[in-house]
């Protein structure tokens, strides 16, 4: 059984530790924990993990956030992975920092990366794991917040939230989305 886990973010050192790169950061930690490395391939940095009999492909699209769908569609097709075995890890301002919520479908909620995936895949029926980055910003400052670095307090707390996201990813691949959502969504 094969799975595609896509962590969303933007490439380049200026974006590396920004809130918008929560998806990249979670996948980097997952790869570090399992001692696997990403290699740059077509449209994405890609790594492969074997876990409890599952073949899990991790991608970090290098198309920039707003064109994430292009890389995801390519790798789904290339690896012959059904859309129901896709999980997208993405930052979410509508959730408090560190909150995690998995859904098997839903709207893009204004997130340009998800909008592009929706357009490219032709619908909203793909799983996503939303990683809360909070909405503590003044009116008109959303872009600065999303593209800003985590605060020192957030940065200290980040590993425990990323580890919980990793548990959810591995659960998605082993016991499925419904049981994972029942167990983890708060």
Legacy VTK file of the C-alpha trace (Angstrom):
# vtk DataFile Version 3.0
C-alpha trace
ASCII
DATASET POLYDATA
POINTS 186 float
0.000 0.000 0.000
1.454 3.348 -1.099
0.820 6.814 0.336
1.794 10.321 -0.726
2.325 12.847 2.051
2.779 16.382 0.723
4.071 19.047 3.090
3.394 22.539 1.772
5.795 25.445 1.984
8.031 27.753 -0.015
11.591 26.996 -1.069
14.477 29.304 -0.204
16.288 30.294 2.996
14.104 33.387 3.503
11.060 31.124 4.013
12.726 28.242 5.862
11.431 28.872 9.396
8.264 30.799 8.564
4.801 29.767 9.707
3.808 29.186 6.063
6.398 26.387 5.928
4.770 24.287 8.673
4.219 21.472 6.141
7.888 21.411 5.120
9.005 21.518 8.766
6.812 18.569 9.790
8.113 16.438 6.894
11.721 17.422 7.640
11.268 16.255 11.228
9.611 13.019 10.089
12.541 12.344 7.746
15.081 13.135 10.497
13.282 10.838 12.958
13.441 7.956 10.465
16.963 8.739 9.226
15.914 9.250 5.613
16.963 12.075 3.320
15.183 14.152 0.723
16.561 14.329 -2.803
15.537 16.941 -5.345
13.528 15.314 -8.087
10.900 16.466 -10.549
8.883 19.380 -9.064
9.652 18.384 -5.452
12.110 17.226 -2.849
11.205 13.597 -2.237
11.961 10.918 0.345
10.625 7.413 0.867
9.812 5.680 4.126
8.784 2.093 4.856
6.564 1.942 7.942
4.558 -1.048 9.193
4.394 -2.546 5.713
3.376 0.740 4.081
5.356 2.597 1.445
5.155 6.287 2.343
6.382 8.856 -0.169
7.085 12.313 1.250
7.209 15.334 -1.025
7.926 18.999 -0.451
6.863 20.720 -3.690
9.507 23.111 -4.985
6.937 24.899 -7.147
6.236 27.450 -4.371
3.058 27.306 -2.319
0.660 28.692 -4.923
1.487 25.967 -7.471
1.634 23.007 -5.076
-1.025 21.122 -7.044
1.291 20.666 -10.028
3.839 18.668 -7.998
1.180 16.685 -6.139
-0.653 15.714 -9.350
2.637 14.683 -10.964
3.706 12.427 -8.066
0.261 10.870 -7.603
0.332 9.869 -11.267
4.012 8.887 -11.416
3.803 6.693 -8.305
0.301 5.405 -9.186
-1.105 6.426 -5.797
-4.888 6.837 -5.507
-6.114 10.243 -4.331
-7.599 8.687 -1.160
-4.000 7.855 -0.109
-2.903 11.503 -0.356
-2.453 13.628 2.773
-1.506 17.315 2.505
0.138 18.952 5.543
-0.553 22.673 5.580
-0.416 25.758 7.829
-3.748 27.101 9.123
-4.400 30.569 10.586
-7.940 29.646 11.697
-6.513 27.240 14.308
-4.611 28.300 17.432
-0.857 27.711 17.282
-0.050 24.008 17.546
-3.626 22.771 17.095
-3.964 19.991 14.556
-7.011 18.967 12.574
-7.361 16.293 9.917
-10.165 16.263 7.356
-10.799 14.001 4.365
-12.210 16.875 2.316
-13.195 20.502 2.634
-12.735 23.974 1.297
-9.418 25.702 0.736
-10.559 28.355 3.269
-8.613 31.041 1.429
-5.326 29.073 1.439
-3.681 29.533 -1.968
-1.786 26.235 -1.820
-5.008 24.310 -1.164
-6.863 26.323 -3.844
-4.268 25.273 -6.404
-4.433 21.610 -5.345
-8.240 21.754 -5.596
-8.028 23.215 -9.129
-5.361 20.754 -10.249
-6.945 17.615 -8.787
-10.469 18.704 -9.735
-12.134 18.846 -6.341
-11.926 19.100 -2.568
-11.953 15.367 -1.838
-8.410 14.810 -0.577
-7.192 14.563 3.011
-5.425 17.433 4.677
-3.777 17.901 8.040
-4.055 21.512 9.119
-1.290 22.747 11.448
-2.469 25.743 13.477
-0.283 28.846 13.253
-2.731 31.152 15.027
-4.246 34.453 14.008
-2.542 36.871 16.390
-2.028 39.685 13.924
-3.457 43.149 13.348
-5.930 43.837 10.562
-4.111 43.837 7.227
-1.082 42.013 8.644
-2.029 38.455 7.660
0.713 38.088 5.027
3.364 39.353 7.463
2.139 36.860 10.080
2.043 33.875 7.728
5.398 34.673 6.117
6.938 35.661 9.465
9.130 33.470 11.634
7.738 31.677 14.664
8.085 33.577 17.942
10.639 32.249 20.465
7.854 30.667 22.551
6.295 29.070 19.466
9.692 27.822 18.329
10.285 26.133 21.710
6.871 24.426 21.542
7.159 23.498 17.855
8.829 20.053 18.279
6.010 18.618 20.425
3.356 19.831 17.952
5.345 18.500 14.981
5.712 15.124 16.744
1.947 14.950 17.207
1.475 15.805 13.505
3.881 12.974 12.634
1.864 10.561 14.792
-1.239 11.615 12.848
0.499 11.133 9.484
1.658 7.623 10.390
-1.778 6.835 11.816
-3.414 8.009 8.559
-1.218 5.521 6.673
-1.780 2.596 9.038
-5.302 2.783 10.505
-6.878 5.176 8.001
-8.269 8.702 8.126
-11.551 8.028 9.952
-9.990 6.312 12.962
-7.151 8.855 12.983
-9.606 11.761 13.040
-11.656 10.137 15.803
-8.553 9.637 17.913
-6.608 12.862 17.304
-8.928 15.712 16.271
-9.616 17.939 19.248
LINES 1 187
186 0 1 2 3 4 5 6 7 8 9 10 11 12 13 14 15 16 17 18 19 20 21 22 23 24 25 26 27 28 29 30 31 32 33 34 35 36 37 38 39 40 41 42 43 44 45 46 47 48 49 50 51 52 53 54 55 56 57 58 59 60 61 62 63 64 65 66 67 68 69 70 71 72 73 74 75 76 77 78 79 80 81 82 83 84 85 86 87 88 89 90 91 92 93 94 95 96 97 98 99 100 101 102 103 104 105 106 107 108 109 110 111 112 113 114 115 116 117 118 119 120 121 122 123 124 125 126 127 128 129 130 131 132 133 134 135 136 137 138 139 140 141 142 143 144 145 146 147 148 149 150 151 152 153 154 155 156 157 158 159 160 161 162 163 164 165 166 167 168 169 170 171 172 173 174 175 176 177 178 179 180 181 182 183 184 185
